Amino acid sequence: MKTKKNKHRGGSLDDFLKEEGLYEEVCAAAAKRVLSAQLAEALAAQHKTVSELAREMKTSRAAINRILDEKNYSLSLKTLSRAATALGKRLKLELVEA
């Protein structure tokens, strides 16, 4: 039995995004979505409100909402680390092979 080669099969999504020059942007967006979700889960698990977290961090509710906004990428590592610490967590970043 001879198998047919699928003529519609191409490269990976990663390859496509790299060719289009979108790979880094998509990876950054995915990382921010995951981080925002994790922070929101920690906030909910501790039964804290945005206002309470803002008070603990000595910042505004708007600043906390920016941290939790998965589409806001303009946050410093210091801000993210402070939010994690206020929730009893720590921020862990690492470089991995591409």
FENTAKA-V759920 format. One record per pair of residues at least 12 apart in sequence whose ideal C-beta (glycine too) atoms are under 7 Angstrom apart, sorted by the first residue. I is the first residue (numbers start at 0). GAP is how many residues later the second one is. Records with the same first field share a line. If there is no record, write none. Layout:
# FENTAKA-V759920
I = GAP ; GAP
This chain:
# FENTAKA-V759920
27 = 45
31 = 38 ; 41
32 = 37
34 = 45
35 = 32 ; 33 ; 34
38 = 28 ; 29 ; 44 ; 48
39 = 28
41 = 45 ; 47
42 = 44
45 = 41
49 = 14 ; 15
52 = 33
55 = 30
56 = 25 ; 26 ; 29
66 = 12 ; 13 ; 16
76 = 14
